Amino acid sequence: MASVTLQTSRFGPVTVDDGSIVSFTAPILGFDDLTDYVLLDHAEDSPFKWLQSAQEPDLAFVVTNPKYFNIDYEFELPEDACQMLGLTRGEDAIVLTIVNIPADTPKAMTANLLGPVIINQANHKAMQVVLSDVPFSTKTRLLPDETAETSDEESAVGAGAGNGNVVPFPSANG
């Protein structure tokens, strides 16, 4: 497989297999002209990765899978998204969420659970899906707020209910 060297402002030149480039069938919201990305490890054993644009050296999103933070995150992927991604098997789906880490309070980081990034690892197609009729937020805390009192309003972090993120696919019968 051939390799390609990407110029990035955060990591410098990065050489990757051209087969590892993920092509978005629909762009990430707000980044209409950018469709090619590569996943880069943040650090060994880190729950975070970088979704680095292959087209814009200055653009890289921090992403994670909510299961690393014990968030009960299950949803049904819409059938049109499955078709656009060519997904026929749930095990081919990689589910990631874009993370916002405030510079002044990194422990207050949040994940956008309403707009997950779905990658079909079989064909390297991806898209950001906007979920509807789900109990998720665009700003779900990943770490418990140590200063807040425990309440039902607290994020699902630490709840431990659920199996990470299962993406049930629509049945063939609809």
N, C-alpha and C positions, 0 to 999 in steps of 0.2 A: 504494500500500500504506500502511496506517495505521502510525503509530509509537506506541510505548509508552515511558514513562519509568520506569526501574527505580531504586529507592532502594538504594544499596549503601554499606556502611560503608567499604570500601576505596577506591572510585572516586568516591564521591558520586553524584549523580543521573546516570544514563546513559540516553540516548535511543536506542532501536534500532527497526528495522522489526519489527512484530509477526510477520512471516514468518520472522524469524531466530531466534525462540525454538524451542529444541529440546525436545521432549516425550519423556520417558523412559517407555517401555512397561513397564519394570520399574525400580524405583528403584535408585539407587546404594546399595550395601550399607551399612547403618547409617543411611540417610537416607530412611526409608520414606514419609514424608509429603511429600517434595519431588520433584517430577517435571518442573518447567520450569526450563530453564537457557538461558543465552546464552553464546556463545564471544566473548571479548574479547581483542584483541591485547595482549600484554605490552609490546612495543616494536617499532618497525620492524626488520625482519630478525632478530627473535628466534625461536629454536626453540620458545619457550614461548608458551602462551596461558592465559587464565583461563576456567574453566568456572564462571561466576557463576550462582548460584541466582536465579531470578526471583521466588522466594517468600520467601527468607530473606536479608536484606541482609548478614548477617555470614558467609555461606557462599560461598566461592569456592575451587575447586581449581586448582592449577597443573597443566597438562597439556602433553604433548608427543607428537610422533610419534617413536618410537625410531630411525627411519631417519636422523634428524639427528645421531645419535651413533654411526653405523655399527654398529648392533646388528642381527645377523641375527635377524629377528623375523618368522617365517612360521608360520601356523597355519591350520587349516581351521575356518571358522566353522560351528558346529553348525546343522543344518537348521532346528531349531525357532527359533533366534535369527534366521535369515534370514526365516522366516515372520512372526515377531513384528515385525520391522523393515520388512517389505515389500521386502526386498532381492532383486532378481532379477539385478542386474549388479554385478560386483565393483568397477567404477569408481565406483559410487555410494557406496561405503563409505569413511568417514573413520575411521581407526584412531588413537586417542589413548590414552595411558597417564597415570595419575595419578602425579604426582611428589611425593616427600617431600624437602624441603630443610631439613636441620638448621640452626637459627639460628646455632649456634656454629661449624659447619664446612660451609658451603654446597657446597664441592667434593665432599663426601661424599653428594651428592644421589643418590636412588635412584628407580627407576620400578617400578610394579607391573605386571609383564608377565603375571601370571596372571589379572588382572582388567581387560582393556582395555575402554575405552569405545568403542563402535561407533556411529557416526552415519550414518544414511541421508540423504545430502544432497539426495536427490530429494524426500523427504516430511518431513524434519526429525524423524523418529522416532529414538530412541536407546535404548541399554541398556548396562549393564555386564555383560559376559559373563565367567563364571568358567570358565576353561579347565581341562581335565583331560588327563592323559596327554601332557603337553608338558614340555620341559626348561627351563621358565622359573621365575622366582622372583618373590615379591612385593617383593623388595628388590634389584633389579638396579642395580648402580652405573652411572651415566651417564658419568662421567668416570673415566679410569684413576687408580688409586691410585699417586701418584708415589713413595710411600715403600715400597711393597711390591715384592718381587722378581717378575719375570715368571714365571708358572706357568700350567699348564693350568686351574687353578682360577679364574684371573682372569676377570672378566666378559667378555662378548662384545664389549665396547666396543673399538673399534679393530681388531677382527678383520678387518673389511672383507669377510668372506665373506657372500655373499647379496645380494639386491637390495633392501634396505630391508624393507618389510613388504608381502608379497603375501598376500592373503586368498583362497585358493582356495575356491570354493564347492562344496558337495557336488554330485555329478552328479545329473541328473534320475533316473537309474536306481538311485540309492542307492549 
